[in-house]
Amino acid sequence: MTATTNTVILVTRNGMGDADPELQHTLAAKYFQILLDDGKLPAAICFYAEGVRLTCNGSPVLDVLRALEAAGVRLIVCTTCLNFYGLTDQRAVGLAGSMADIVEAQWRADKVITI
């Protein structure tokens, strides 16, 4: 399975929505799992700001992110953000990329979705 659309998803939070952290993680996990199960694979998912935490050791969504990556979805994780939060050595999935990589993914996309 490979990316099925030229869509890019931006993940800027450590979960989805404004709620308790546990609910935010539950919502993010369901969102990513539905993308995988339904074959609605974006070209890339870009993680920055608090969103980088989802790609690090201990994240409750690592398994589904690994499955999305294995299915051909590019996971781009902002190195500036990882450095800021002291998480550089904790990244467990995705490619460490620059803001230039994130901008490039956005400009190549037909659609950009922020969650």
C-alpha positions as a Markdown table, in Angstrom:
| # | Residue | x | y | z |
|---|---|---|---|---|
| 1 | Met | 0.0 | 0.0 | 0.0 |
| 2 | Thr | 1.3 | 3.5 | -0.8 |
| 3 | Ala | 0.1 | 7.0 | -0.4 |
| 4 | Thr | -3.2 | 7.3 | -2.2 |
| 5 | Thr | -3.6 | 11.1 | -2.2 |
| 6 | Asn | -1.4 | 14.2 | -2.5 |
| 7 | Thr | -2.6 | 15.4 | 0.8 |
| 8 | Val | -0.4 | 16.4 | 3.7 |
| 9 | Ile | -1.6 | 16.3 | 7.3 |
| 10 | Leu | -0.1 | 18.8 | 9.8 |
| 11 | Val | 0.1 | 17.7 | 13.4 |
| 12 | Thr | 0.7 | 20.6 | 15.8 |
| 13 | Arg | -0.5 | 19.2 | 19.1 |
| 14 | Asn | 0.3 | 16.2 | 21.3 |
| 15 | Gly | -3.1 | 14.7 | 20.3 |
| 16 | Met | -6.3 | 16.0 | 18.8 |
| 17 | Gly | -8.6 | 18.8 | 20.0 |
| 18 | Asp | -8.8 | 20.7 | 23.3 |
| 19 | Ala | -9.5 | 18.1 | 25.9 |
| 20 | Asp | -7.8 | 16.0 | 28.5 |
| 21 | Pro | -4.5 | 14.5 | 27.3 |
| 22 | Glu | -5.9 | 11.0 | 27.4 |
| 23 | Leu | -8.8 | 11.9 | 25.2 |
| 24 | Gln | -6.5 | 13.9 | 22.8 |
| 25 | His | -4.3 | 10.8 | 22.4 |
| 26 | Thr | -7.4 | 8.5 | 21.9 |
| 27 | Leu | -8.7 | 10.8 | 19.2 |
| 28 | Ala | -5.4 | 10.9 | 17.4 |
| 29 | Ala | -5.0 | 7.2 | 17.5 |
| 30 | Lys | -8.5 | 6.7 | 16.1 |
| 31 | Tyr | -7.9 | 9.2 | 13.4 |
| 32 | Phe | -4.6 | 7.7 | 12.2 |
| 33 | Gln | -6.1 | 4.1 | 12.4 |
| 34 | Ile | -9.0 | 5.1 | 10.3 |
| 35 | Leu | -6.6 | 6.6 | 7.7 |
| 36 | Leu | -4.8 | 3.3 | 7.6 |
| 37 | Asp | -7.9 | 1.0 | 7.7 |
| 38 | Asp | -9.7 | 2.9 | 5.0 |
| 39 | Gly | -6.6 | 3.2 | 2.8 |
| 40 | Lys | -6.9 | 7.0 | 2.9 |
| 41 | Leu | -3.2 | 7.5 | 3.0 |
| 42 | Pro | -1.7 | 11.0 | 2.8 |
| 43 | Ala | 1.5 | 11.6 | 1.0 |
| 44 | Ala | 3.0 | 12.9 | 4.3 |
| 45 | Ile | 2.2 | 13.7 | 7.9 |
| 46 | Cys | 4.3 | 16.6 | 9.3 |
| 47 | Phe | 4.8 | 16.9 | 13.0 |
| 48 | Tyr | 5.9 | 20.2 | 14.6 |
| 49 | Ala | 5.4 | 22.2 | 17.8 |
| 50 | Glu | 3.8 | 19.9 | 20.5 |
| 51 | Gly | 3.0 | 17.4 | 17.7 |
| 52 | Val | 6.5 | 16.0 | 17.7 |
| 53 | Arg | 5.8 | 14.4 | 21.0 |
| 54 | Leu | 3.5 | 11.8 | 19.2 |
| 55 | Thr | 6.6 | 10.5 | 17.4 |
| 56 | Cys | 8.7 | 9.9 | 20.5 |
| 57 | Asn | 9.2 | 7.0 | 22.8 |
| 58 | Gly | 6.2 | 6.4 | 25.1 |
| 59 | Ser | 3.7 | 7.9 | 22.6 |
| 60 | Pro | 0.4 | 6.0 | 22.6 |
| 61 | Val | 0.2 | 6.3 | 18.8 |
| 62 | Leu | 3.6 | 4.9 | 17.8 |
| 63 | Asp | 2.2 | 1.6 | 16.6 |
| 64 | Val | -0.2 | 3.2 | 14.2 |
| 65 | Leu | 2.4 | 5.7 | 13.0 |
| 66 | Arg | 4.8 | 2.9 | 12.3 |
| 67 | Ala | 2.1 | 1.1 | 10.3 |
| 68 | Leu | 1.4 | 4.3 | 8.3 |
| 69 | Glu | 5.1 | 4.7 | 7.6 |
| 70 | Ala | 5.3 | 1.1 | 6.5 |
| 71 | Ala | 2.4 | 1.7 | 4.2 |
| 72 | Gly | 4.4 | 4.4 | 2.4 |
| 73 | Val | 3.3 | 7.6 | 4.3 |
| 74 | Arg | 6.2 | 10.0 | 4.8 |
| 75 | Leu | 6.4 | 11.1 | 8.4 |
| 76 | Ile | 8.4 | 14.4 | 8.8 |
| 77 | Val | 9.3 | 15.4 | 12.3 |
| 78 | Cys | 10.6 | 18.9 | 12.9 |
| 79 | Thr | 14.2 | 18.9 | 14.2 |
| 80 | Thr | 13.9 | 22.4 | 15.6 |
| 81 | Cys | 11.0 | 21.3 | 17.8 |
| 82 | Leu | 12.6 | 18.1 | 18.9 |
| 83 | Asn | 15.7 | 20.1 | 19.9 |
| 84 | Phe | 13.5 | 22.7 | 21.7 |
| 85 | Tyr | 11.8 | 20.1 | 23.8 |
| 86 | Gly | 14.9 | 18.0 | 24.4 |
| 87 | Leu | 13.5 | 15.1 | 22.5 |
| 88 | Thr | 16.1 | 14.6 | 19.7 |
| 89 | Asp | 17.1 | 11.2 | 21.1 |
| 90 | Gln | 13.5 | 10.1 | 21.8 |
| 91 | Arg | 12.2 | 10.1 | 18.2 |
| 92 | Ala | 11.0 | 6.6 | 17.5 |
| 93 | Val | 9.3 | 7.0 | 14.1 |
| 94 | Gly | 9.6 | 9.3 | 11.1 |
| 95 | Leu | 12.3 | 11.3 | 9.5 |
| 96 | Ala | 13.9 | 14.2 | 11.3 |
| 97 | Gly | 13.4 | 17.1 | 8.9 |
| 98 | Ser | 13.7 | 20.8 | 8.8 |
| 99 | Met | 11.0 | 23.4 | 8.5 |
| 100 | Ala | 12.1 | 23.6 | 4.8 |
| 101 | Asp | 11.1 | 20.0 | 4.4 |
| 102 | Ile | 7.7 | 20.7 | 5.9 |
| 103 | Val | 7.2 | 23.7 | 3.7 |
| 104 | Glu | 8.2 | 21.7 | 0.6 |
| 105 | Ala | 5.7 | 19.0 | 1.5 |
| 106 | Gln | 2.9 | 21.6 | 1.9 |
| 107 | Trp | 3.7 | 23.3 | -1.4 |
| 108 | Arg | 3.7 | 19.9 | -3.3 |
| 109 | Ala | 0.3 | 19.0 | -1.7 |
| 110 | Asp | -3.0 | 19.4 | -3.4 |
| 111 | Lys | -4.6 | 19.6 | 0.0 |
| 112 | Val | -3.3 | 20.4 | 3.5 |
| 113 | Ile | -5.2 | 19.3 | 6.7 |
| 114 | Thr | -4.3 | 20.5 | 10.2 |
| 115 | Ile | -5.3 | 18.4 | 13.1 |
